[in-house]
Amino acid sequence: MYEVPSQGGRRIVVTGANSGLGKEATKRLAAAGAEVIMAVRTPAKGEAARAEIEAEVPGARLDVRRIDLADLASVREFAAGIVADDRPLHTLVNNAGVMAPRQRFETTDGFELQFGSDYLGPFALTEQLLPKLLTADAPRVVTMSSTVAQIGHIHLDDLKGEHRRYRPFREYGQAKLANLLMATRLADIARERGWTLRSVAAHPGYTRTNLQTAGANLGREKHRPPSDRALFYTQDVAHGTEPLLFAIADPAAENGAYYGPRNGMRGRTRKLGLPRSARRSDGAALWAAAEALTGTTL
């Protein structure tokens, strides 16, 4: 099991901190001494998760705050609260997301749900928190991608998904590829501008969390349980969170690097090469398009 290096004195935002990978990361970062801001859509669920973590980690320093990544106004409100705090912010962890709803949903701002909440919301949050992060010692932005990014394609001419037939995993692949491109482009910007910031990407392989069912059950009256056919190839949350924790906390995590399980689905964390989909995509053009769509800028 990966042992998180001391995080004493560091203040970290984790989105989606009430369940799955976000909750596990929050618990282990708090145990390593970090103060964690649990950024969640539903505060009641965040408070319940905080109580569970505090029972396991006495003295954990946790702060539950609301953010809805599918609503850019909510993102701005959350970011303004962090900026207004008279305290540094050392790390932003873009973890929250939704996967493959069976039908097309839209965000508050009219974007396809996965692209809007998995990519545009975290993008806007990152840009708005960068000035705060850059005042801290050894700041990091860590962004969660997925193996599905390798089948993704960036539709620069139709990022809202308005002019093509909705296919759940095609849109999820675009969103997770966009996450990976955001991480690598931010790393390039940091180098160009001489920032000490490290931008790192990670993916969890096939980890058993509610991500596999939450999106698929959106709009269903009857909840459909996950299939157990692929259990042999999966890993539990404790192991699945390790690439994310390495990216967040390890001194060896490199700016612009991508980390995941050794064999792709599960196993020990290793540095990965970028998939062909990322190497063939224009990260700078996507960044510019995302700024136009979200109304944010560096």
C-alpha positions in Angstrom: 0.0 0.0 0.0 1.4 3.4 -1.0 2.4 5.5 2.0 1.6 9.2 1.5 4.6 11.4 2.4 4.0 14.0 5.1 1.6 16.7 4.0 1.9 18.8 7.1 1.2 22.4 6.5 -0.4 21.8 3.1 -3.9 22.9 2.2 -5.6 20.8 -0.5 -8.9 21.1 -2.4 -10.3 17.7 -3.5 -13.4 17.7 -5.7 -15.8 14.8 -5.3 -14.5 14.2 -1.9 -17.6 12.5 -0.5 -17.2 9.1 -2.2 -15.0 6.8 -4.1 -11.5 7.9 -5.0 -12.0 11.4 -3.7 -13.1 10.2 -0.3 -10.2 7.7 0.0 -7.7 10.4 -1.1 -9.1 12.8 1.4 -8.8 10.3 4.2 -5.2 9.4 3.4 -4.1 13.0 2.8 -5.6 14.0 6.1 -3.9 11.1 7.8 -0.6 12.5 6.4 -1.2 15.9 7.9 -2.9 17.9 5.2 -5.9 20.2 5.7 -8.4 19.1 3.0 -11.2 21.2 1.6 -13.9 18.7 0.6 -15.5 20.2 -2.5 -18.8 18.4 -3.0 -22.1 19.0 -4.8 -24.3 17.8 -1.9 -23.1 19.2 1.5 -25.1 16.6 3.5 -23.2 13.8 1.8 -19.9 15.7 2.4 -20.7 16.0 6.1 -21.5 12.3 6.3 -18.2 11.5 4.6 -16.3 13.9 6.9 -17.8 12.2 10.0 -16.7 8.8 8.6 -13.2 10.0 7.9 -12.9 11.7 11.3 -13.8 8.5 13.0 -10.9 6.7 11.2 -8.5 9.7 11.4 -8.7 11.4 14.7 -7.7 15.1 14.4 -8.3 15.2 10.7 -8.7 18.8 9.4 -11.5 18.8 7.0 -13.7 21.6 5.6 -16.8 20.8 3.5 -17.8 23.3 0.9 -20.3 23.2 -1.9 -19.5 23.2 -5.6 -21.5 22.1 -8.6 -19.1 21.6 -11.5 -22.0 21.5 -13.9 -22.8 25.1 -13.0 -20.2 27.7 -13.8 -21.8 30.2 -11.4 -21.3 27.7 -8.6 -17.7 27.2 -9.7 -17.1 30.9 -9.5 -18.7 31.2 -6.1 -16.6 28.3 -4.7 -13.3 29.7 -6.2 -14.1 33.2 -4.9 -14.5 31.7 -1.4 -11.1 30.0 -1.6 -9.4 33.2 -3.0 -11.0 35.2 -0.2 -9.5 33.0 2.5 -6.5 34.6 4.1 -4.6 31.3 3.8 -2.5 29.6 1.0 -3.8 26.9 -1.2 -1.1 24.3 -2.1 -2.9 21.8 -4.3 -6.1 21.5 -6.4 -7.3 17.9 -7.2 -9.7 17.8 -10.1 -11.2 14.4 -9.3 -15.0 14.7 -9.5 -16.8 13.5 -12.6 -19.8 11.7 -14.2 -19.5 8.7 -16.5 -21.7 7.6 -19.4 -25.3 8.6 -18.7 -27.5 6.5 -20.9 -29.1 9.7 -22.4 -27.9 13.2 -23.1 -28.2 15.6 -20.3 -27.0 19.2 -20.2 -25.3 21.4 -17.6 -26.8 24.6 -16.3 -24.9 26.4 -19.0 -26.1 24.2 -21.8 -23.1 21.9 -22.3 -23.3 18.2 -22.7 -23.1 17.0 -19.1 -19.9 15.0 -19.3 -17.9 17.6 -21.2 -19.3 20.3 -19.0 -18.9 18.8 -15.6 -15.9 16.6 -16.1 -13.9 19.1 -18.1 -15.2 22.7 -18.4 -16.1 23.0 -14.7 -12.6 21.8 -13.6 -11.0 23.9 -16.2 -12.8 27.1 -15.0 -12.0 26.1 -11.4 -8.3 25.6 -12.2 -7.9 29.0 -14.0 -9.7 30.8 -11.2 -7.6 29.3 -8.5 -4.3 29.6 -10.2 -3.4 33.0 -8.8 -4.0 31.6 -5.3 -2.0 28.5 -6.0 0.9 30.4 -7.4 1.4 32.2 -4.0 1.9 28.9 -2.2 5.1 26.8 -1.8 5.4 24.0 -4.4 1.9 24.2 -5.8 0.3 21.4 -7.7 -2.8 20.9 -9.9 -3.7 17.2 -10.3 -6.3 16.2 -12.8 -8.0 12.8 -13.1 -8.2 11.2 -16.5 -9.1 7.7 -17.6 -8.0 4.9 -19.9 -11.0 5.8 -21.9 -9.1 8.9 -23.0 -7.3 6.7 -25.5 -10.5 6.3 -27.6 -11.4 10.0 -27.2 -11.5 12.6 -29.9 -11.8 16.4 -29.4 -14.6 17.8 -31.6 -13.3 21.4 -31.7 -16.1 22.3 -34.1 -18.8 20.9 -31.8 -17.6 20.9 -28.2 -21.1 21.3 -26.9 -22.2 18.1 -28.6 -25.1 19.7 -30.3 -24.7 18.5 -33.8 -23.9 14.8 -33.4 -25.8 11.8 -32.1 -25.2 11.2 -28.4 -23.1 8.2 -27.6 -22.3 7.9 -23.8 -18.8 6.6 -24.0 -17.8 8.7 -27.0 -18.6 11.8 -25.0 -17.0 10.4 -21.9 -13.8 9.7 -23.9 -13.8 13.2 -25.2 -14.1 14.6 -21.7 -11.4 12.5 -20.2 -9.0 13.2 -23.1 -9.7 16.9 -22.5 -8.8 16.4 -18.9 -5.4 14.9 -19.9 -4.8 17.7 -22.4 -5.6 20.3 -19.8 -3.0 18.8 -17.5 -0.3 18.6 -20.1 -1.1 22.1 -21.5 -1.0 23.6 -18.0 2.4 21.9 -17.5 3.7 23.6 -20.7 2.3 27.0 -19.6 4.0 26.6 -16.2 7.4 25.9 -17.9 6.9 28.8 -20.3 6.1 31.3 -17.6 8.7 30.0 -15.1 6.2 28.9 -12.5 7.1 26.4 -9.8 3.7 24.8 -10.3 3.5 21.1 -11.2 0.5 20.0 -13.3 0.1 16.2 -13.1 -2.4 13.7 -14.5 -3.5 10.4 -13.2 -6.0 7.6 -13.9 -7.2 4.8 -11.6 -7.4 1.9 -14.0 -10.6 -0.1 -13.4 -11.4 0.7 -9.8 -14.7 -0.3 -8.2 -16.5 2.9 -7.3 -20.0 4.3 -7.7 -18.8 6.1 -10.9 -19.7 3.0 -12.9 -23.4 3.2 -11.8 -24.1 6.8 -10.9 -23.9 8.1 -14.5 -25.6 5.0 -16.0 -28.5 5.4 -13.6 -29.2 9.1 -14.3 -32.8 9.3 -15.5 -33.7 5.8 -14.5 -36.6 5.1 -12.1 -35.2 1.8 -11.1 -31.5 1.6 -10.1 -29.4 -0.9 -12.1 -26.6 -2.6 -10.2 -23.1 -2.9 -11.6 -22.1 -6.0 -13.6 -19.8 -8.4 -11.9 -18.5 -9.9 -15.1 -15.2 -7.9 -15.0 -14.5 -8.1 -11.3 -11.3 -10.2 -12.0 -9.8 -7.1 -13.8 -10.8 -4.5 -11.2 -9.2 -3.3 -8.0 -10.5 -1.8 -4.8 -10.6 1.9 -4.0 -7.6 1.8 -1.7 -5.4 0.6 -4.5 -7.2 2.5 -7.2 -6.5 5.8 -5.5 -2.7 5.3 -5.4 -1.9 6.9 -8.8 -3.9 9.9 -7.7 -2.1 10.1 -4.4 1.3 9.7 -6.0 0.5 12.6 -8.4 -0.7 14.8 -5.5 2.0 14.1 -2.9 5.0 12.3 -4.1 8.2 14.3 -4.6 9.0 12.2 -7.7 5.8 13.2 -9.5 6.9 15.1 -12.6 5.4 18.2 -14.1 3.4 17.2 -17.2 3.6 13.4 -16.4 0.7 10.9 -16.4 0.5 8.1 -13.8 -1.6 5.0 -13.6 -1.6 1.3 -12.8 1.2 -0.8 -14.2 -0.9 -3.0 -16.5 -3.5 -0.3 -17.3 -6.4 -1.8 -15.3 -4.8 -2.5 -11.9 -1.4 -2.8 -10.2 1.3 -0.6 -8.9 1.6 3.0 -10.0 4.0 3.8 -12.9 4.6 6.7 -15.2 2.7 6.3 -18.5 3.2 7.5 -22.0 0.5 9.7 -23.4 -2.0 7.8 -25.5 -2.0 8.5 -29.3 -5.2 10.4 -28.9 -3.5 13.0 -26.8 -0.4 13.2 -29.0 -2.5 13.9 -32.0 -4.7 16.6 -30.3 -4.1 20.3 -30.1 -4.1 21.1 -26.4 -3.4 24.8 -27.0 -6.5 25.1 -29.2 -8.7 23.2 -26.7 -7.4 25.5 -23.9 -8.3 28.6 -25.9 -11.7 27.2 -26.8 -12.4 26.3 -23.1 -11.5 29.9 -22.1 -14.0 31.2 -24.6 -16.7 28.8 -23.4 -16.2 29.4 -19.7 -15.3 33.1 -19.8 -12.1 32.6 -17.9 -8.6 33.6 -18.7 -5.1 33.4 -17.2 
